[in-house]
Amino acid sequence: MYQVYIDRPSSFDPDMVGEFKDYDKALECAEKEKAADPEISYTIEETNGCVNSYGEQITTVVKRG
């Protein structure tokens, strides 16, 4: 599962735009958001369903743009 986050310069926390099963769909969504507003940056994270001892989902950053 891939999660797409958008980080705006005026915001402290990134906003989750969506979750996708396919990496290509996640990248397409992130690039579409970036084209609409060039000031934002995006992060695509991959999750595998595992959680750490605090109950937080373990993620791996796949791409930043």
Phi and psi in radians as a Rosetta constraint file:
Dihedral C 1 N 2 CA 2 C 2 CIRCULARHARMONIC -2.047 0.35
Dihedral N 2 CA 2 C 2 N 3 CIRCULARHARMONIC 2.353 0.35
Dihedral C 2 N 3 CA 3 C 3 CIRCULARHARMONIC -1.995 0.35
Dihedral N 3 CA 3 C 3 N 4 CIRCULARHARMONIC 2.372 0.35
Dihedral C 3 N 4 CA 4 C 4 CIRCULARHARMONIC -1.918 0.35
Dihedral N 4 CA 4 C 4 N 5 CIRCULARHARMONIC 2.193 0.35
Dihedral C 4 N 5 CA 5 C 5 CIRCULARHARMONIC -2.055 0.35
Dihedral N 5 CA 5 C 5 N 6 CIRCULARHARMONIC 2.437 0.35
Dihedral C 5 N 6 CA 6 C 6 CIRCULARHARMONIC -1.976 0.35
Dihedral N 6 CA 6 C 6 N 7 CIRCULARHARMONIC 2.275 0.35
Dihedral C 6 N 7 CA 7 C 7 CIRCULARHARMONIC -1.979 0.35
Dihedral N 7 CA 7 C 7 N 8 CIRCULARHARMONIC 2.066 0.35
Dihedral C 7 N 8 CA 8 C 8 CIRCULARHARMONIC -1.739 0.35
Dihedral N 8 CA 8 C 8 N 9 CIRCULARHARMONIC 2.554 0.35
Dihedral C 8 N 9 CA 9 C 9 CIRCULARHARMONIC -1.061 0.35
Dihedral N 9 CA 9 C 9 N 10 CIRCULARHARMONIC -0.480 0.35
Dihedral C 9 N 10 CA 10 C 10 CIRCULARHARMONIC -1.543 0.35
Dihedral N 10 CA 10 C 10 N 11 CIRCULARHARMONIC -0.009 0.35
Dihedral C 10 N 11 CA 11 C 11 CIRCULARHARMONIC -2.026 0.35
Dihedral N 11 CA 11 C 11 N 12 CIRCULARHARMONIC 2.591 0.35
Dihedral C 11 N 12 CA 12 C 12 CIRCULARHARMONIC -1.498 0.35
Dihedral N 12 CA 12 C 12 N 13 CIRCULARHARMONIC -0.658 0.35
Dihedral C 12 N 13 CA 13 C 13 CIRCULARHARMONIC -1.909 0.35
Dihedral N 13 CA 13 C 13 N 14 CIRCULARHARMONIC 2.444 0.35
Dihedral C 13 N 14 CA 14 C 14 CIRCULARHARMONIC -1.224 0.35
Dihedral N 14 CA 14 C 14 N 15 CIRCULARHARMONIC 2.621 0.35
Dihedral C 14 N 15 CA 15 C 15 CIRCULARHARMONIC -1.740 0.35
Dihedral N 15 CA 15 C 15 N 16 CIRCULARHARMONIC 2.340 0.35
Dihedral C 15 N 16 CA 16 C 16 CIRCULARHARMONIC -1.384 0.35
Dihedral N 16 CA 16 C 16 N 17 CIRCULARHARMONIC 2.210 0.35
Dihedral C 16 N 17 CA 17 C 17 CIRCULARHARMONIC -1.584 0.35
Dihedral N 17 CA 17 C 17 N 18 CIRCULARHARMONIC -0.658 0.35
Dihedral C 17 N 18 CA 18 C 18 CIRCULARHARMONIC -3.134 0.35
Dihedral N 18 CA 18 C 18 N 19 CIRCULARHARMONIC 2.972 0.35
Dihedral C 18 N 19 CA 19 C 19 CIRCULARHARMONIC -2.081 0.35
Dihedral N 19 CA 19 C 19 N 20 CIRCULARHARMONIC 2.399 0.35
Dihedral C 19 N 20 CA 20 C 20 CIRCULARHARMONIC -2.362 0.35
Dihedral N 20 CA 20 C 20 N 21 CIRCULARHARMONIC 2.556 0.35
Dihedral C 20 N 21 CA 21 C 21 CIRCULARHARMONIC -1.434 0.35
Dihedral N 21 CA 21 C 21 N 22 CIRCULARHARMONIC -0.474 0.35
Dihedral C 21 N 22 CA 22 C 22 CIRCULARHARMONIC -1.866 0.35
Dihedral N 22 CA 22 C 22 N 23 CIRCULARHARMONIC 2.284 0.35
Dihedral C 22 N 23 CA 23 C 23 CIRCULARHARMONIC -1.097 0.35
Dihedral N 23 CA 23 C 23 N 24 CIRCULARHARMONIC -0.672 0.35
Dihedral C 23 N 24 CA 24 C 24 CIRCULARHARMONIC -1.085 0.35
Dihedral N 24 CA 24 C 24 N 25 CIRCULARHARMONIC -0.676 0.35
Dihedral C 24 N 25 CA 25 C 25 CIRCULARHARMONIC -1.172 0.35
Dihedral N 25 CA 25 C 25 N 26 CIRCULARHARMONIC -0.689 0.35
Dihedral C 25 N 26 CA 26 C 26 CIRCULARHARMONIC -1.120 0.35
Dihedral N 26 CA 26 C 26 N 27 CIRCULARHARMONIC -0.769 0.35
Dihedral C 26 N 27 CA 27 C 27 CIRCULARHARMONIC -1.131 0.35
Dihedral N 27 CA 27 C 27 N 28 CIRCULARHARMONIC -0.708 0.35
Dihedral C 27 N 28 CA 28 C 28 CIRCULARHARMONIC -1.066 0.35
Dihedral N 28 CA 28 C 28 N 29 CIRCULARHARMONIC -0.762 0.35
Dihedral C 28 N 29 CA 29 C 29 CIRCULARHARMONIC -1.106 0.35
Dihedral N 29 CA 29 C 29 N 30 CIRCULARHARMONIC -0.794 0.35
Dihedral C 29 N 30 CA 30 C 30 CIRCULARHARMONIC -1.114 0.35
Dihedral N 30 CA 30 C 30 N 31 CIRCULARHARMONIC -0.747 0.35
Dihedral C 30 N 31 CA 31 C 31 CIRCULARHARMONIC -1.207 0.35
Dihedral N 31 CA 31 C 31 N 32 CIRCULARHARMONIC -0.571 0.35
Dihedral C 31 N 32 CA 32 C 32 CIRCULARHARMONIC -1.135 0.35
Dihedral N 32 CA 32 C 32 N 33 CIRCULARHARMONIC -0.761 0.35
Dihedral C 32 N 33 CA 33 C 33 CIRCULARHARMONIC -1.124 0.35
Dihedral N 33 CA 33 C 33 N 34 CIRCULARHARMONIC -0.691 0.35
Dihedral C 33 N 34 CA 34 C 34 CIRCULARHARMONIC -1.160 0.35
Dihedral N 34 CA 34 C 34 N 35 CIRCULARHARMONIC -0.668 0.35
Dihedral C 34 N 35 CA 35 C 35 CIRCULARHARMONIC -1.176 0.35
Dihedral N 35 CA 35 C 35 N 36 CIRCULARHARMONIC -0.595 0.35
Dihedral C 35 N 36 CA 36 C 36 CIRCULARHARMONIC -1.246 0.35
Dihedral N 36 CA 36 C 36 N 37 CIRCULARHARMONIC -0.585 0.35
Dihedral C 36 N 37 CA 37 C 37 CIRCULARHARMONIC -2.496 0.35
Dihedral N 37 CA 37 C 37 N 38 CIRCULARHARMONIC 1.720 0.35
Dihedral C 37 N 38 CA 38 C 38 CIRCULARHARMONIC -1.122 0.35
Dihedral N 38 CA 38 C 38 N 39 CIRCULARHARMONIC -0.259 0.35
Dihedral C 38 N 39 CA 39 C 39 CIRCULARHARMONIC -1.356 0.35
Dihedral N 39 CA 39 C 39 N 40 CIRCULARHARMONIC -0.300 0.35
Dihedral C 39 N 40 CA 40 C 40 CIRCULARHARMONIC -1.460 0.35
Dihedral N 40 CA 40 C 40 N 41 CIRCULARHARMONIC 2.837 0.35
Dihedral C 40 N 41 CA 41 C 41 CIRCULARHARMONIC -2.207 0.35
Dihedral N 41 CA 41 C 41 N 42 CIRCULARHARMONIC 2.755 0.35
Dihedral C 41 N 42 CA 42 C 42 CIRCULARHARMONIC -2.249 0.35
Dihedral N 42 CA 42 C 42 N 43 CIRCULARHARMONIC 2.737 0.35
Dihedral C 42 N 43 CA 43 C 43 CIRCULARHARMONIC -2.355 0.35
Dihedral N 43 CA 43 C 43 N 44 CIRCULARHARMONIC 2.301 0.35
Dihedral C 43 N 44 CA 44 C 44 CIRCULARHARMONIC -1.934 0.35
Dihedral N 44 CA 44 C 44 N 45 CIRCULARHARMONIC 2.157 0.35
Dihedral C 44 N 45 CA 45 C 45 CIRCULARHARMONIC -2.045 0.35
Dihedral N 45 CA 45 C 45 N 46 CIRCULARHARMONIC 2.497 0.35
Dihedral C 45 N 46 CA 46 C 46 CIRCULARHARMONIC -1.805 0.35
Dihedral N 46 CA 46 C 46 N 47 CIRCULARHARMONIC 2.351 0.35
Dihedral C 46 N 47 CA 47 C 47 CIRCULARHARMONIC -2.088 0.35
Dihedral N 47 CA 47 C 47 N 48 CIRCULARHARMONIC 2.635 0.35
Dihedral C 47 N 48 CA 48 C 48 CIRCULARHARMONIC -2.120 0.35
Dihedral N 48 CA 48 C 48 N 49 CIRCULARHARMONIC 0.155 0.35
Dihedral C 48 N 49 CA 49 C 49 CIRCULARHARMONIC 1.577 0.35
Dihedral N 49 CA 49 C 49 N 50 CIRCULARHARMONIC -0.121 0.35
Dihedral C 49 N 50 CA 50 C 50 CIRCULARHARMONIC -1.443 0.35
Dihedral N 50 CA 50 C 50 N 51 CIRCULARHARMONIC 2.634 0.35
Dihedral C 50 N 51 CA 51 C 51 CIRCULARHARMONIC -2.169 0.35
Dihedral N 51 CA 51 C 51 N 52 CIRCULARHARMONIC 2.719 0.35
Dihedral C 51 N 52 CA 52 C 52 CIRCULARHARMONIC -1.545 0.35
Dihedral N 52 CA 52 C 52 N 53 CIRCULARHARMONIC -3.027 0.35
Dihedral C 52 N 53 CA 53 C 53 CIRCULARHARMONIC -1.185 0.35
Dihedral N 53 CA 53 C 53 N 54 CIRCULARHARMONIC -0.264 0.35
Dihedral C 53 N 54 CA 54 C 54 CIRCULARHARMONIC -1.614 0.35
Dihedral N 54 CA 54 C 54 N 55 CIRCULARHARMONIC -0.039 0.35
Dihedral C 54 N 55 CA 55 C 55 CIRCULARHARMONIC 1.483 0.35
Dihedral N 55 CA 55 C 55 N 56 CIRCULARHARMONIC 0.171 0.35
Dihedral C 55 N 56 CA 56 C 56 CIRCULARHARMONIC -1.563 0.35
Dihedral N 56 CA 56 C 56 N 57 CIRCULARHARMONIC 2.462 0.35
Dihedral C 56 N 57 CA 57 C 57 CIRCULARHARMONIC -1.208 0.35
Dihedral N 57 CA 57 C 57 N 58 CIRCULARHARMONIC 2.383 0.35
Dihedral C 57 N 58 CA 58 C 58 CIRCULARHARMONIC -1.487 0.35
Dihedral N 58 CA 58 C 58 N 59 CIRCULARHARMONIC 2.192 0.35
Dihedral C 58 N 59 CA 59 C 59 CIRCULARHARMONIC -2.200 0.35
Dihedral N 59 CA 59 C 59 N 60 CIRCULARHARMONIC 2.763 0.35
Dihedral C 59 N 60 CA 60 C 60 CIRCULARHARMONIC -2.229 0.35
Dihedral N 60 CA 60 C 60 N 61 CIRCULARHARMONIC 2.228 0.35
Dihedral C 60 N 61 CA 61 C 61 CIRCULARHARMONIC -1.273 0.35
Dihedral N 61 CA 61 C 61 N 62 CIRCULARHARMONIC 2.188 0.35
Dihedral C 61 N 62 CA 62 C 62 CIRCULARHARMONIC -1.687 0.35
Dihedral N 62 CA 62 C 62 N 63 CIRCULARHARMONIC -0.742 0.35
Dihedral C 62 N 63 CA 63 C 63 CIRCULARHARMONIC -2.709 0.35
Dihedral N 63 CA 63 C 63 N 64 CIRCULARHARMONIC 2.539 0.35
Dihedral C 63 N 64 CA 64 C 64 CIRCULARHARMONIC -2.193 0.35
Dihedral N 64 CA 64 C 64 N 65 CIRCULARHARMONIC 2.527 0.35
